[in-house]
Amino acid sequence: MVSELRDIVGASHVLEAADLRAGFEVDWTGRFGGPSTAVVRPGSTAEVASVLALCSRSGVAVIPQAGNSGLVGGGVPRSVERRPTIVLSLTRLDHLGPVDLASMQVTVGAGITLARWREHANASGLDTPVDFAARDVATIGGAIATNAGGSRVLRFGTMRSQVVGIEAVLANGAVVGSLAGLPKETAGLHWPSLVAGSEGTLAVVTAARLRLVPRFDHTVTAMLAFDSIDDAVEVLATLRRDVRSLDSVEFVSPAAMELVCEHLARRPPIEAPPEGVYVVVECADHVDPSDDLAAALAAAHCVDVVATADASQRRQLLDFRDRITEAIAAASTAVGTPTFKLDVAVPLAALADLIAVAHRAADDDGARLIPFGHLAEGNVHLNLLGATDTERIAETVLTAVAEFGGTISAEHGIGIAKARWLPLIRSAGELGAQRAIKLALDPDGILNPGVLDPGTLDA
């Protein structure tokens, strides 16, 4: 079979040696991974189709992988998988089509990073509606597969909302979808909606037609300090109502600020109380939005605030949010154990209560909790350093999330890390329907086995 794979993609793009496979077999967190027979790097949709058809005939499991920046074990081999497994690396699918200014769309390959997508759009005077800190590594294919969000969801929605056309390959090698990008079409099954968020279990994304948005020449960034997260939520309501240029509203806990300041060897630009929170606000428009933001904040109960429209100063402010993950990774290395991460979302009214539950779970375990996230969506990234009983922490926190009416995954996906807890937020009927769709499109279960799969349940 390896010989046939070489015939399909070229000998240099089938990696068999252990040292060459190693970087593809362990995820970014270091918590998940397993062995593969080979890493296969197709260079076209036709090659992806041929590889999948061969694997389907041979009963070989396929792990689709993009930038390998995932955090829930969904893009690396499973150590418990008993059949031969290949990693299907999609980074060579790096085609960038011309920007269509009239439709404000562009077609890109699944291996294009979010940073390259944005640079390509910027070169034509437009911008991308999705952005997050892993932009230099995370790819379009992975972002679609997990329905990634990031900082601009407040204004433009998640990745699913940006996909106006898709090209994907089913387990048997059949190519489905369209890259026409028609804004109006009522012709049955909508492949972008089905594939986005399916985490590589239904089909392998090879290309997408994506929406672009205006590029705003004027941006103001503000950092605010509040006595509590409830105070921040109250101001959020005012911002959403009164500031049409609102682009993102992120929050940083004092613990996260302390860690990132230590990592960057800087002092925080403002000070929040130990039980308070920092909030980073960005507004962008064709005219300077500074006055609108200032007016909206005039009556806000802020402890402190700093704002700037200067590009260099803005970048420095954003570093305190964007480089938290980097700081956590460095701290995790120092501790000597992988960071335990839970990406969840709850209704805004329950956000403070959820963080309190997470703090108690961390204290009981002796772990250090570093929370931060996307305030406008009630999405909090819970990072625990030095955690010992991760199953117990997850059970406590995820059960609380479900009781609060939230979701156990807001943007990182379910992967294999959270699969067993999926029944907390999905009914037996929903899970049964999900299994039926999987069986119809991938009857032999070769695509990303174990992902999004809580096991056999009675429908």
Wavefront OBJ file of the C-alpha trace (Angstrom):
o trace
v 0.000 0.000 0.000
v 2.827 2.429 0.791
v 4.155 1.802 -2.679
v 0.757 2.738 -4.124
v 0.701 5.893 -2.003
v 4.085 6.864 -3.463
v 2.678 6.380 -6.932
v -0.170 8.772 -6.115
v 1.639 11.671 -4.396
v 5.317 11.071 -5.196
v 7.911 9.238 -3.130
v 9.158 12.395 -1.391
v 5.672 13.085 -0.026
v 5.214 9.766 1.774
v 7.105 9.996 5.054
v 7.850 6.626 6.664
v 10.891 7.205 8.877
v 10.015 7.702 12.547
v 11.929 10.975 12.838
v 10.094 12.409 9.822
v 6.689 11.314 11.129
v 7.274 12.502 14.682
v 6.151 16.115 14.251
v 2.866 14.958 12.719
v 2.078 12.362 15.392
v 1.854 14.550 18.515
v -0.463 17.533 18.921
v 0.450 21.064 19.967
v -0.378 20.458 23.632
v 1.762 17.325 23.880
v -1.187 15.506 25.488
v -2.380 13.536 22.461
v -0.750 11.418 19.814
v 0.025 7.972 18.512
v 1.933 6.112 15.791
v 1.141 6.167 12.094
v 2.214 3.959 9.228
v 3.088 6.995 7.126
v 2.475 10.690 6.659
v 1.048 11.365 3.204
v 1.185 14.857 1.696
v -1.065 15.182 -1.382
v -0.697 18.211 -3.600
v -4.157 18.360 -5.190
v -7.781 17.416 -4.688
v -7.333 14.602 -7.217
v -4.487 13.168 -5.159
v -6.550 13.418 -1.959
v -9.369 11.540 -3.715
v -7.017 8.790 -4.879
v -5.457 8.414 -1.430
v -8.852 8.142 0.265
v -10.143 5.651 -2.292
v -7.071 3.480 -1.665
v -7.435 3.728 2.119
v -11.126 2.889 1.875
v -10.388 -0.264 -0.123
v -7.578 -1.214 2.269
v -9.363 -0.467 5.560
v -6.742 2.081 6.590
v -7.687 4.868 9.035
v -7.040 8.444 7.852
v -6.262 11.351 10.169
v -6.714 14.622 8.229
v -4.231 17.199 9.487
v -3.697 20.824 8.607
v -1.433 23.082 10.697
v -1.476 20.666 13.669
v -2.406 23.549 15.953
v -5.405 21.715 17.425
v -5.885 21.400 21.171
v -8.274 18.440 21.539
v -6.407 15.585 19.856
v -8.510 15.665 16.696
v -5.655 15.995 14.208
v -3.179 13.334 15.335
v -3.248 9.513 15.383
v -4.887 7.681 18.267
v -2.661 5.470 20.398
v -5.552 2.991 20.766
v -6.224 2.613 17.029
v -5.605 -1.021 16.113
v -5.625 -0.778 12.316
v -3.014 0.820 10.047
v -3.269 4.628 10.125
v -1.949 7.396 7.927
v -1.757 11.104 8.636
v -3.089 13.014 5.637
v -1.194 16.314 5.760
v -2.936 19.009 3.702
v -0.307 21.751 3.898
v 0.636 21.374 0.215
v -2.884 22.437 -0.776
v -1.753 26.056 -0.717
v -3.422 27.564 -3.771
v -4.484 31.218 -3.516
v -7.003 32.289 -6.129
v -7.472 35.878 -7.288
v -9.599 38.094 -5.065
v -13.011 38.728 -6.636
v -13.662 42.343 -5.687
v -17.217 42.385 -7.025
v -18.386 39.466 -4.897
v -15.834 40.078 -2.109
v -14.802 36.423 -2.219
v -11.674 34.360 -2.780
v -10.949 30.674 -3.348
v -8.103 29.185 -1.297
v -6.600 25.777 -0.652
v -7.143 24.003 2.646
v -3.442 24.334 3.510
v -3.369 28.144 3.406
v -2.797 29.690 6.829
v -5.132 32.338 8.179
v -2.240 34.809 8.061
v -1.709 34.226 4.327
v -5.452 34.483 3.701
v -5.466 37.861 5.437
v -2.332 39.111 3.657
v -3.852 38.116 0.307
v -7.082 39.951 1.098
v -5.230 43.023 2.394
v -3.235 43.251 -0.838
v -6.549 43.849 -2.631
v -7.829 46.368 -0.107
v -10.083 43.909 1.741
v -9.844 41.960 4.982
v -10.745 38.585 6.479
v -13.610 38.152 8.947
v -11.837 35.543 11.098
v -8.656 36.025 13.093
v -7.019 34.431 16.127
v -3.607 34.146 17.746
v -2.571 30.935 15.929
v -3.030 32.678 12.562
v 0.526 31.906 11.388
v 0.056 28.139 11.828
v -3.669 27.385 11.710
v -5.016 26.668 8.244
v -8.253 27.224 6.391
v -9.028 23.502 6.312
v -8.609 23.143 10.056
v -10.559 26.319 10.781
v -13.491 25.039 8.731
v -13.297 21.542 10.205
v -13.575 22.917 13.755
v -15.787 25.902 12.887
v -13.136 28.104 14.509
v -14.044 31.489 15.926
v -11.479 33.924 17.266
v -11.718 37.580 18.098
v -14.034 38.872 15.332
v -16.990 36.535 15.924
v -18.806 39.442 17.576
v -18.933 41.240 14.243
v -18.761 38.555 11.565
v -19.539 35.151 13.058
v -17.566 31.897 13.132
v -15.775 30.224 10.238
v -18.959 28.492 9.079
v -20.440 31.896 8.272
v -17.533 32.712 5.945
v -17.704 29.575 3.765
v -19.730 30.315 0.632
v -18.446 27.295 -1.270
v -16.488 24.170 -0.471
v -14.638 21.340 -2.174
v -14.277 18.188 -0.104
v -13.538 14.505 -0.575
v -15.605 11.718 0.967
v -14.119 8.554 2.450
v -14.597 6.629 -0.808
v -12.756 9.259 -2.851
v -15.818 11.028 -4.256
v -15.401 14.806 -4.607
v -18.367 16.877 -3.432
v -19.298 20.538 -3.207
v -18.864 23.612 -5.350
v -16.557 26.625 -5.361
v -18.948 28.849 -7.322
v -19.747 30.962 -4.275
v -23.276 31.761 -5.391
v -24.959 34.031 -2.824
v -28.356 32.543 -3.640
v -28.849 28.831 -4.192
v -31.644 26.537 -3.013
v -30.626 23.207 -4.487
v -30.810 20.711 -1.681
v -27.981 19.726 0.649
v -25.622 22.565 1.563
v -22.154 21.003 1.816
v -20.458 23.927 3.626
v -22.999 23.697 6.455
v -22.587 19.935 6.748
v -18.791 19.820 6.621
v -17.999 22.873 8.783
v -17.625 21.697 12.356
v -17.517 17.986 11.462
v -13.812 17.806 12.441
v -12.707 15.659 9.498
v -15.139 12.845 10.282
v -17.411 13.247 7.242
v -15.099 14.529 4.510
v -11.684 16.067 3.927
v -11.786 19.752 2.964
v -9.413 20.513 0.093
v -10.474 24.051 -0.899
v -13.000 26.702 0.028
v -14.606 29.803 -1.397
v -14.509 32.357 1.401
v -16.227 35.621 2.163
v -14.123 38.762 2.579
v -15.023 41.977 4.392
v -14.050 45.646 4.099
v -10.638 46.655 5.327
v -11.021 49.478 7.803
v -8.376 52.185 7.820
v -9.077 53.378 11.349
v -8.842 51.153 14.402
v -8.792 52.031 18.085
v -7.793 49.589 20.801
v -8.691 50.060 24.441
v -7.869 48.116 27.579
v -10.234 48.508 30.508
v -10.016 47.262 34.090
v -13.142 46.278 36.034
v -13.867 45.237 39.607
v -15.679 42.128 38.375
v -16.596 40.257 35.232
v -20.251 41.144 35.845
v -19.305 44.837 35.584
v -17.579 44.073 32.285
v -20.678 42.277 30.966
v -22.773 45.316 31.850
v -20.486 47.582 29.800
v -20.533 45.050 26.951
v -24.270 45.634 26.580
v -23.641 49.362 26.143
v -20.872 48.809 23.616
v -22.966 46.443 21.507
v -25.857 48.894 21.496
v -24.006 52.158 20.885
v -20.794 51.384 18.975
v -21.478 50.131 15.458
v -17.756 49.775 14.733
v -17.255 47.247 17.553
v -14.926 44.530 16.258
v -13.930 42.461 19.288
v -14.289 42.350 23.073
v -11.844 40.025 24.819
v -11.219 39.447 28.513
v -8.041 38.630 30.416
v -8.070 37.459 34.029
v -5.534 38.937 36.477
v -3.844 35.504 36.581
v -3.451 35.538 32.792
v -2.207 39.133 32.833
v 0.375 38.294 35.505
v 1.627 35.321 33.488
v 1.874 37.123 30.149
v 3.569 40.153 31.759
v 6.155 37.857 33.289
v 6.660 36.199 29.887
v 6.987 39.508 28.033
v 9.013 41.159 30.812
v 6.578 44.075 30.833
v 4.292 45.746 33.311
v 0.529 45.824 32.676
v -0.540 49.162 31.168
v -3.327 49.441 33.769
v -4.136 47.642 37.006
v -7.208 45.522 37.777
v -7.992 44.265 41.300
v -7.238 40.586 42.067
v -10.941 39.677 41.777
v -11.443 41.875 38.725
v -10.833 41.506 35.008
v -9.123 43.218 32.085
v -11.096 43.759 28.885
v -9.540 44.494 25.485
v -11.860 46.281 23.064
v -11.241 46.948 19.376
v -13.299 49.173 17.103
v -12.648 49.521 13.380
v -14.279 51.730 10.751
v -13.657 53.858 7.675
v -13.484 56.891 9.977
v -11.849 57.172 13.389
v -14.167 55.429 15.914
v -12.360 56.843 18.969
v -15.059 59.392 19.826
v -17.867 56.824 19.602
v -15.970 54.468 21.894
v -15.148 57.234 24.367
v -18.794 58.319 24.499
v -19.959 54.767 25.152
v -17.431 54.374 27.973
v -18.106 57.746 29.585
v -20.531 56.329 32.134
v -18.859 52.926 32.467
v -17.799 51.747 35.905
v -14.159 51.142 34.944
v -11.343 50.993 37.437
v -8.931 52.213 34.782
v -8.681 52.541 31.002
v -6.113 53.179 28.293
v -6.896 53.631 24.599
v -4.887 54.315 21.465
v -5.242 54.514 17.701
v -1.464 54.373 17.127
v -0.548 51.161 15.318
v 2.567 50.414 17.363
v 0.877 51.119 20.686
v -2.143 49.060 19.635
v 0.111 46.112 18.855
v 1.665 46.340 22.305
v -1.760 46.349 23.947
v -2.901 43.371 21.885
v 0.214 41.419 22.862
v -1.195 41.166 26.385
v -4.060 39.144 24.910
v -2.569 37.440 21.837
v 0.523 36.088 23.589
v -1.169 34.507 26.578
v -1.142 31.088 24.897
v 2.570 31.482 24.231
v 3.133 32.398 27.880
v 1.102 29.394 29.033
v 3.164 27.095 26.815
v 6.375 28.427 28.336
v 5.007 28.003 31.857
v 3.879 24.476 31.021
v 7.396 23.603 29.895
v 8.752 24.938 33.168
v 6.232 22.880 35.157
v 7.085 19.774 33.148
v 3.526 18.654 32.336
v 1.243 19.565 29.423
v -1.339 22.270 30.041
v -4.856 20.961 30.535
v -7.194 23.092 28.420
v -10.959 23.416 28.446
v -12.598 25.680 25.858
v -16.213 26.322 26.857
v -18.970 28.915 26.562
v -21.956 29.780 28.726
v -24.644 32.470 28.715
v -23.085 35.741 29.831
v -25.084 35.804 33.046
v -23.386 32.550 34.105
v -19.824 33.470 33.128
v -18.687 34.570 36.591
v -20.250 31.491 38.203
v -18.519 29.174 35.734
v -15.106 30.725 36.376
v -15.731 30.315 40.116
v -16.470 26.599 39.563
v -13.242 26.271 37.578
v -11.250 28.004 40.334
v -12.614 25.594 42.939
v -11.804 22.601 40.739
v -8.260 23.900 40.232
v -7.782 24.577 43.939
v -9.013 21.088 44.840
v -6.475 19.626 42.424
v -3.609 21.922 43.374
v -3.453 23.288 39.820
v -2.981 26.888 38.701
v -5.913 28.237 36.661
v -5.263 30.756 33.860
v -8.600 31.918 32.369
v -9.079 34.278 29.423
v -11.352 34.426 26.420
v -13.950 36.140 24.272
v -16.286 38.150 26.463
v -18.925 38.894 23.825
v -19.561 35.181 23.285
v -19.252 34.050 26.895
v -16.356 31.900 25.654
v -13.642 31.196 28.232
v -10.400 29.300 27.723
v -9.610 27.540 30.978
v -5.927 26.619 31.169
v -4.697 24.590 34.113
v -1.001 24.321 34.882
v 0.205 21.373 36.931
v -3.153 19.569 36.882
v -3.011 16.002 38.199
v -6.560 14.632 37.929
v -7.695 16.044 34.584
v -10.682 13.688 34.315
v -12.072 14.930 37.613
v -11.556 18.568 36.653
v -13.236 18.028 33.292
v -16.175 16.216 34.872
v -16.713 19.038 37.359
v -16.334 21.918 34.916
v -18.122 20.430 31.908
v -21.049 19.257 34.002
v -21.397 22.799 35.339
v -21.188 24.186 31.801
v -24.084 21.972 30.729
v -26.128 22.914 33.802
v -25.587 26.594 32.984
v -26.954 26.001 29.466
v -23.559 26.288 27.764
v -21.418 24.268 25.384
v -18.400 22.092 26.157
v -16.651 23.421 23.051
v -16.918 26.947 21.701
v -14.188 26.933 19.049
v -11.483 24.306 19.636
v -13.724 21.368 18.771
v -14.593 18.127 20.538
v -11.829 15.942 19.088
v -11.149 12.920 21.251
v -10.500 14.988 24.374
v -14.166 15.798 24.997
v -15.972 13.067 23.083
v -17.092 11.215 26.204
v -18.819 14.362 27.510
v -20.765 15.104 24.325
v -23.961 13.568 25.795
v -23.974 16.415 28.334
v -25.102 18.811 25.593
v -26.514 16.521 22.885
v -29.537 14.272 23.278
v -29.528 10.577 22.422
v -31.662 11.405 19.386
v -29.162 13.984 18.160
v -26.240 11.623 18.653
v -28.103 8.882 16.842
v -28.730 11.159 13.871
v -25.050 12.149 13.893
v -24.024 8.484 13.778
v -26.425 7.846 10.907
v -24.884 10.634 8.824
v -21.383 9.367 9.607
v -22.366 5.826 8.590
v -23.862 7.042 5.318
v -20.810 9.074 4.279
v -18.086 6.913 5.836
v -19.498 3.387 6.212
v -16.142 1.843 7.121
v -15.328 4.549 9.674
v -11.898 5.392 8.246
v -12.098 9.202 8.631
v -10.795 10.473 11.968
v -12.040 7.519 14.047
v -12.980 8.370 17.631
v -13.470 12.081 16.989
v -16.953 13.387 17.882
v -17.795 9.841 18.953
v -18.963 9.339 22.556
v -19.414 5.611 21.936
v -22.478 3.508 21.305
v -25.598 5.037 22.826
v -29.221 4.030 22.682
v -31.034 6.365 20.315
l 1 2 3 4 5 6 7 8 9 10 11 12 13 14 15 16 17 18 19 20 21 22 23 24 25 26 27 28 29 30 31 32 33 34 35 36 37 38 39 40 41 42 43 44 45 46 47 48 49 50 51 52 53 54 55 56 57 58 59 60 61 62 63 64 65 66 67 68 69 70 71 72 73 74 75 76 77 78 79 80 81 82 83 84 85 86 87 88 89 90 91 92 93 94 95 96 97 98 99 100 101 102 103 104 105 106 107 108 109 110 111 112 113 114 115 116 117 118 119 120 121 122 123 124 125 126 127 128 129 130 131 132 133 134 135 136 137 138 139 140 141 142 143 144 145 146 147 148 149 150 151 152 153 154 155 156 157 158 159 160 161 162 163 164 165 166 167 168 169 170 171 172 173 174 175 176 177 178 179 180 181 182 183 184 185 186 187 188 189 190 191 192 193 194 195 196 197 198 199 200 201 202 203 204 205 206 207 208 209 210 211 212 213 214 215 216 217 218 219 220 221 222 223 224 225 226 227 228 229 230 231 232 233 234 235 236 237 238 239 240 241 242 243 244 245 246 247 248 249 250 251 252 253 254 255 256 257 258 259 260 261 262 263 264 265 266 267 268 269 270 271 272 273 274 275 276 277 278 279 280 281 282 283 284 285 286 287 288 289 290 291 292 293 294 295 296 297 298 299 300 301 302 303 304 305 306 307 308 309 310 311 312 313 314 315 316 317 318 319 320 321 322 323 324 325 326 327 328 329 330 331 332 333 334 335 336 337 338 339 340 341 342 343 344 345 346 347 348 349 350 351 352 353 354 355 356 357 358 359 360 361 362 363 364 365 366 367 368 369 370 371 372 373 374 375 376 377 378 379 380 381 382 383 384 385 386 387 388 389 390 391 392 393 394 395 396 397 398 399 400 401 402 403 404 405 406 407 408 409 410 411 412 413 414 415 416 417 418 419 420 421 422 423 424 425 426 427 428 429 430 431 432 433 434 435 436 437 438 439 440 441 442 443 444 445 446 447 448 449 450 451 452 453 454 455 456 457 458 459
